[in-house]
């Protein structure tokens, strides 16, 4: 057996986007759960949150252009070198306590002025001369009335301040007119006319451009935006959760993970079976696709051959319940159906179970009896019905006592040699070697070592330990039998009977060497 260690150093294989796609496909349920939960939370929030409405009234700022120093003394917004600053200054007039007090009085509200100011915002619209006065309230009517109320009251308060300033200026101008010469009187008359015009009008630099209208729907919560945000949040959380689960998952999920560990071929892919059983599945219990997978494995094993004598194939795994015994049984059966003489040796002394698969009674011998020379290999074996002498099994009926190192004694090697002489193929059902080292001498004596790995169950760390153990003992595995791959679709090249069609075993009998 080639004991080179190149199989422990697999070449780098660029996977690209496929690796991420496979991770998401395997754990799509995490994404689905996350999206469902966050979407339901978003819907619940939309259904239970207090609805608020927004309405906006626009104030137009028109700075006054004049060089008259008397007019400049009035509290009017005059044009400056920075129009943006003029609009920003004007927006401060909206959110003050005097305006809020007037709104409270006009609308007959019970809220305090400070509470009303918390519901109002005023800000310039981009680089324009427009101030957006936005009100937030629990009803569309109240939002509209608040926005219009603050817009009107802002203009009203500003107008009152201008009128008050004019009222202080007019008596002074009138007194100056009575004593002024004709030239000065003309100038004062012009100023008086301007003041009187301003006195009879509202603030010329600030007026309502567009009153607020009734909102058509709530501004918060935004139903569509909230649900979309819930969907996107769930998607992000689900994807993150899927990759986190991948990083923390200790189990084998994809074939590519095997290629990252070892440079070994996958000799067969056995679909997951619909039926569940605590004991190994015999040939008649396998699905058509499963039976076909084991026939493929038998053909591959049969093509290798061996130099001088029978081919000894040891089937092992990294942990219990991975399908190791099922693989050994069905591999032996597939080889026997080709007309070859096959002996199946059950070497798992701690968890024997093959007798139940074949319905064998206790009249036949066992491995321990052969090793202790209580009986011969030929007499201890069970001949599987319908296969004739082509398929015989040596069971492990161990019921207690010393077993450590039992396969290390000389009788174990003799048992293998005798089996080689009696068969074309010897299939050994071994326990997990990295957990039970009893059968390690059998692995050294075997021509081929087949590792069984089950998707979703085999632990990657256990698989690594098994590889290290085999390498340290100079054993190079032949490859993997991957159990639990997705079942083939209806359009794949398989026959889909409920059970595989019966196959007649070969009638060819070979002379059994003594």
URPEWO-V401383 format. One record per residue. N is the residue number from 1. D_CENTER is the distance of its C-alpha to the mean C-alpha in whole Angstrom. Layout:
n:N d_center:D_CENTER
n:N d_center:D_CENTER
This chain:
n:1 d_center:43
n:2 d_center:42
n:3 d_center:41
n:4 d_center:39
n:5 d_center:36
n:6 d_center:35
n:7 d_center:32
n:8 d_center:31
n:9 d_center:30
n:10 d_center:28
n:11 d_center:28
n:12 d_center:26
n:13 d_center:24
n:14 d_center:22
n:15 d_center:19
n:16 d_center:18
n:17 d_center:15
n:18 d_center:15
n:19 d_center:13
n:20 d_center:10
n:21 d_center:10
n:22 d_center:11
n:23 d_center:8
n:24 d_center:6
n:25 d_center:8
n:26 d_center:9
n:27 d_center:5
n:28 d_center:6
n:29 d_center:7
n:30 d_center:5
n:31 d_center:5
n:32 d_center:8
n:33 d_center:9
n:34 d_center:8
n:35 d_center:10
n:36 d_center:13
n:37 d_center:14
n:38 d_center:14
n:39 d_center:16
n:40 d_center:18
n:41 d_center:19
n:42 d_center:20
n:43 d_center:22
n:44 d_center:23
n:45 d_center:24
n:46 d_center:26
n:47 d_center:28
n:48 d_center:29
n:49 d_center:30
n:50 d_center:33
n:51 d_center:34
n:52 d_center:36
n:53 d_center:37
n:54 d_center:39
n:55 d_center:42
n:56 d_center:43
n:57 d_center:47
n:58 d_center:48
n:59 d_center:51
n:60 d_center:53
n:61 d_center:54
n:62 d_center:58
n:63 d_center:59
n:64 d_center:63
n:65 d_center:65
n:66 d_center:68
n:67 d_center:71
n:68 d_center:73
n:69 d_center:73
n:70 d_center:74
n:71 d_center:71
n:72 d_center:68
n:73 d_center:69
n:74 d_center:67
n:75 d_center:64
n:76 d_center:63
n:77 d_center:60
n:78 d_center:62
n:79 d_center:60
n:80 d_center:59
n:81 d_center:58
n:82 d_center:54
n:83 d_center:53
n:84 d_center:50
n:85 d_center:51
n:86 d_center:54
n:87 d_center:51
n:88 d_center:49
n:89 d_center:52
n:90 d_center:53
n:91 d_center:49
n:92 d_center:50
n:93 d_center:53
n:94 d_center:51
n:95 d_center:49
n:96 d_center:52
n:97 d_center:53
n:98 d_center:57
n:99 d_center:55
n:100 d_center:52
n:101 d_center:56
n:102 d_center:57
n:103 d_center:54
n:104 d_center:54
n:105 d_center:58
n:106 d_center:58
n:107 d_center:55
n:108 d_center:56
n:109 d_center:53
n:110 d_center:52
n:111 d_center:50
n:112 d_center:51
n:113 d_center:51
n:114 d_center:49
n:115 d_center:46
n:116 d_center:47
n:117 d_center:46
n:118 d_center:43
n:119 d_center:42
n:120 d_center:44
n:121 d_center:42
n:122 d_center:45
n:123 d_center:43
n:124 d_center:45
n:125 d_center:43
n:126 d_center:42
n:127 d_center:46
n:128 d_center:48
n:129 d_center:50
n:130 d_center:48
n:131 d_center:47
n:132 d_center:45
n:133 d_center:45
n:134 d_center:42
n:135 d_center:42
n:136 d_center:40
n:137 d_center:41
n:138 d_center:40
n:139 d_center:42
n:140 d_center:42
n:141 d_center:46
n:142 d_center:46
n:143 d_center:43
n:144 d_center:46
n:145 d_center:49
n:146 d_center:48
n:147 d_center:47
n:148 d_center:50
n:149 d_center:52
n:150 d_center:51
n:151 d_center:52
n:152 d_center:55
n:153 d_center:56
n:154 d_center:55
n:155 d_center:58
n:156 d_center:60
n:157 d_center:60
n:158 d_center:60
n:159 d_center:63
n:160 d_center:65
n:161 d_center:65
n:162 d_center:66
n:163 d_center:69
n:164 d_center:70
n:165 d_center:70
n:166 d_center:72
n:167 d_center:74
n:168 d_center:75
n:169 d_center:76
n:170 d_center:78
n:171 d_center:81
n:172 d_center:82
n:173 d_center:82
n:174 d_center:84
n:175 d_center:86
n:176 d_center:86
n:177 d_center:87
n:178 d_center:91
n:179 d_center:92
n:180 d_center:90
n:181 d_center:92
n:182 d_center:92
n:183 d_center:89
n:184 d_center:87
n:185 d_center:88
n:186 d_center:86
n:187 d_center:83
n:188 d_center:83
n:189 d_center:83
n:190 d_center:80
n:191 d_center:78
n:192 d_center:79
n:193 d_center:78
n:194 d_center:75
n:195 d_center:74
n:196 d_center:75
n:197 d_center:73
n:198 d_center:70
n:199 d_center:71
n:200 d_center:71
n:201 d_center:68
n:202 d_center:64
n:203 d_center:62
n:204 d_center:63
n:205 d_center:60
n:206 d_center:57
n:207 d_center:57
n:208 d_center:54
n:209 d_center:53
n:210 d_center:50
n:211 d_center:50
n:212 d_center:47
n:213 d_center:46
n:214 d_center:44
n:215 d_center:41
n:216 d_center:39
n:217 d_center:36
n:218 d_center:34
n:219 d_center:33
n:220 d_center:31
n:221 d_center:28
n:222 d_center:27
n:223 d_center:26
n:224 d_center:24
n:225 d_center:23
n:226 d_center:22
n:227 d_center:20
n:228 d_center:18
n:229 d_center:18
n:230 d_center:16
n:231 d_center:14
n:232 d_center:13
n:233 d_center:12
n:234 d_center:10
n:235 d_center:8
n:236 d_center:8
n:237 d_center:7
n:238 d_center:4
n:239 d_center:4
n:240 d_center:6
n:241 d_center:5
n:242 d_center:3
n:243 d_center:6
n:244 d_center:8
n:245 d_center:8
n:246 d_center:9
n:247 d_center:11
n:248 d_center:13
n:249 d_center:13
n:250 d_center:16
n:251 d_center:16
n:252 d_center:17
n:253 d_center:14
n:254 d_center:16
n:255 d_center:19
n:256 d_center:19
n:257 d_center:18
n:258 d_center:22
n:259 d_center:23
n:260 d_center:22
n:261 d_center:24
n:262 d_center:27
n:263 d_center:29
n:264 d_center:30
n:265 d_center:30
n:266 d_center:28
n:267 d_center:31
n:268 d_center:29
n:269 d_center:26
n:270 d_center:27
n:271 d_center:25
n:272 d_center:24
n:273 d_center:26
n:274 d_center:26
n:275 d_center:29
n:276 d_center:28
n:277 d_center:31
n:278 d_center:32
n:279 d_center:34
n:280 d_center:34
n:281 d_center:34
n:282 d_center:37
n:283 d_center:38
n:284 d_center:39
n:285 d_center:36
n:286 d_center:33
n:287 d_center:32
n:288 d_center:34
n:289 d_center:31
n:290 d_center:30
n:291 d_center:34
n:292 d_center:34
n:293 d_center:31
n:294 d_center:34
n:295 d_center:37
n:296 d_center:35
n:297 d_center:35
n:298 d_center:38
n:299 d_center:40
n:300 d_center:38
n:301 d_center:39
n:302 d_center:43
n:303 d_center:43
n:304 d_center:43
n:305 d_center:46
n:306 d_center:48
n:307 d_center:51
n:308 d_center:53
n:309 d_center:52
n:310 d_center:50
n:311 d_center:46
n:312 d_center:44
n:313 d_center:40
n:314 d_center:39
n:315 d_center:35
n:316 d_center:33
n:317 d_center:30
n:318 d_center:28
n:319 d_center:28
n:320 d_center:29
n:321 d_center:28
n:322 d_center:26
n:323 d_center:29
n:324 d_center:31
n:325 d_center:34
n:326 d_center:33
n:327 d_center:33
n:328 d_center:36
n:329 d_center:38
n:330 d_center:37
n:331 d_center:37
n:332 d_center:41
n:333 d_center:41
n:334 d_center:40
n:335 d_center:43
n:336 d_center:46
n:337 d_center:45
n:338 d_center:46
n:339 d_center:50
n:340 d_center:49
n:341 d_center:50
n:342 d_center:47
n:343 d_center:47
n:344 d_center:44
n:345 d_center:44
n:346 d_center:42
n:347 d_center:42
n:348 d_center:39
n:349 d_center:42
n:350 d_center:40
n:351 d_center:38
n:352 d_center:40
n:353 d_center:39
n:354 d_center:41
n:355 d_center:44
n:356 d_center:42
n:357 d_center:40
n:358 d_center:44
n:359 d_center:46
n:360 d_center:48
n:361 d_center:51
n:362 d_center:52
n:363 d_center:55
n:364 d_center:53
n:365 d_center:53
n:366 d_center:50
n:367 d_center:49
n:368 d_center:50
n:369 d_center:54
n:370 d_center:54
n:371 d_center:53
n:372 d_center:56
n:373 d_center:58
n:374 d_center:59
n:375 d_center:58
n:376 d_center:58
n:377 d_center:55
n:378 d_center:56
n:379 d_center:57
n:380 d_center:54
n:381 d_center:52
n:382 d_center:51
n:383 d_center:51
n:384 d_center:48
n:385 d_center:50
n:386 d_center:50
n:387 d_center:50
n:388 d_center:53
n:389 d_center:53
n:390 d_center:51
n:391 d_center:48
n:392 d_center:49
n:393 d_center:47
n:394 d_center:48
n:395 d_center:46
n:396 d_center:45
n:397 d_center:47
n:398 d_center:47
n:399 d_center:48
n:400 d_center:48
n:401 d_center:50
n:402 d_center:49
n:403 d_center:47
n:404 d_center:46
n:405 d_center:47
n:406 d_center:48
n:407 d_center:47
n:408 d_center:49
n:409 d_center:52
n:410 d_center:54
n:411 d_center:54
n:412 d_center:50
n:413 d_center:51
n:414 d_center:54
n:415 d_center:52
n:416 d_center:50
n:417 d_center:53
n:418 d_center:54
n:419 d_center:51
n:420 d_center:51
n:421 d_center:55
n:422 d_center:54
n:423 d_center:51
n:424 d_center:50
n:425 d_center:46
n:426 d_center:45
n:427 d_center:42
n:428 d_center:41
n:429 d_center:38
n:430 d_center:37
n:431 d_center:36
n:432 d_center:33
n:433 d_center:35
n:434 d_center:33
n:435 d_center:33
n:436 d_center:37
n:437 d_center:39
n:438 d_center:42
n:439 d_center:41
n:440 d_center:41
n:441 d_center:44
n:442 d_center:43
n:443 d_center:41
n:444 d_center:43
n:445 d_center:46
n:446 d_center:43
n:447 d_center:43
n:448 d_center:40
n:449 d_center:37
n:450 d_center:34
n:451 d_center:30
n:452 d_center:28
n:453 d_center:24
n:454 d_center:22
n:455 d_center:19
n:456 d_center:17
n:457 d_center:20
n:458 d_center:21
n:459 d_center:21
n:460 d_center:21
n:461 d_center:23
n:462 d_center:25
n:463 d_center:25
n:464 d_center:26
n:465 d_center:29
n:466 d_center:30
n:467 d_center:30
n:468 d_center:32
n:469 d_center:35
n:470 d_center:36
n:471 d_center:36
n:472 d_center:38
n:473 d_center:40
n:474 d_center:41
n:475 d_center:39
n:476 d_center:37
n:477 d_center:35
n:478 d_center:35
n:479 d_center:31
n:480 d_center:29
n:481 d_center:28
n:482 d_center:25
n:483 d_center:24
n:484 d_center:22
n:485 d_center:21
n:486 d_center:20
n:487 d_center:23
n:488 d_center:25
n:489 d_center:25
n:490 d_center:28
n:491 d_center:29
n:492 d_center:29
n:493 d_center:33
n:494 d_center:33
n:495 d_center:35
n:496 d_center:34
n:497 d_center:36
n:498 d_center:35
n:499 d_center:37
n:500 d_center:38
n:501 d_center:42
n:502 d_center:44
n:503 d_center:46
n:504 d_center:49
n:505 d_center:49
n:506 d_center:52
n:507 d_center:55
n:508 d_center:56
n:509 d_center:57
n:510 d_center:58
n:511 d_center:60
n:512 d_center:59
n:513 d_center:60
n:514 d_center:62
